[in-house]
Amino acid sequence: MKIITETPRLIIREFTLEDAPAVLHFNTPEQVNRYTGDAGVCNTLSDAENIIGNIWLVEYQQYGFGRWAMVLKDTNTVIGFCGFKNETRINAVDIGYRLHPDYWGKGLTTEANQACIDYAKQHMDLDIVYADVANANSASINVATKLGMTYHSQYQHGEFTFNRYEISLKTV
């Protein structure tokens, strides 16, 4: 397993198939997927294994990055994902995050994704990164703005209005 970076409380690393129970656990609560557009995609251990094996592991090989596991240092527990995705529907790189509700409101998502941005600035060839956040999801909007992302545009997708945020990773 490849460790990407660390924070005071977290290890950010690539997922492995052994993480499937944790992926199922952090995707199961209804409120986790309320605004993601993929509610119901991860309901079984087999679903979690497919996400890891057929999406994340493939993206690591294809792009050198993908969604990464957020692991609590104290307990070695995978509590969610963070990091980047080559988002083909927008032809750009997206930063995303998902976290089990037991860990909401503790600053872990901001901590993890700030570490991802810092890592990308030093080790990845990315110019601009986007985050699409449902307008109704104020907690995720707060994360995006705490990361230094700025409002770019708004669009409608299905039942939700999304705000697109952006950040430049290139230093002048």
Secondary structure as GFF3:
##gff-version 3
##sequence-region A 1 172
A	DSSP	beta_strand	3	6	.	.	.	ID=ss1
A	DSSP	beta_strand	10	13	.	.	.	ID=ss2
A	DSSP	three_ten_helix	17	19	.	.	.	ID=ss3
A	DSSP	alpha_helix	20	27	.	.	.	ID=ss4
A	DSSP	three_ten_helix	30	33	.	.	.	ID=ss5
A	DSSP	alpha_helix	45	51	.	.	.	ID=ss6
A	DSSP	pi_helix	52	56	.	.	.	ID=ss7
A	DSSP	alpha_helix	57	63	.	.	.	ID=ss8
A	DSSP	beta_strand	67	72	.	.	.	ID=ss9
A	DSSP	beta_strand	77	87	.	.	.	ID=ss10
A	DSSP	beta_strand	92	95	.	.	.	ID=ss11
A	DSSP	beta_strand	98	99	.	.	.	ID=ss12
A	DSSP	three_ten_helix	101	103	.	.	.	ID=ss13
A	DSSP	alpha_helix	108	123	.	.	.	ID=ss14
A	DSSP	beta_strand	128	134	.	.	.	ID=ss15
A	DSSP	alpha_helix	138	146	.	.	.	ID=ss16
A	DSSP	beta_strand	150	157	.	.	.	ID=ss17
A	DSSP	beta_strand	160	168	.	.	.	ID=ss18
###
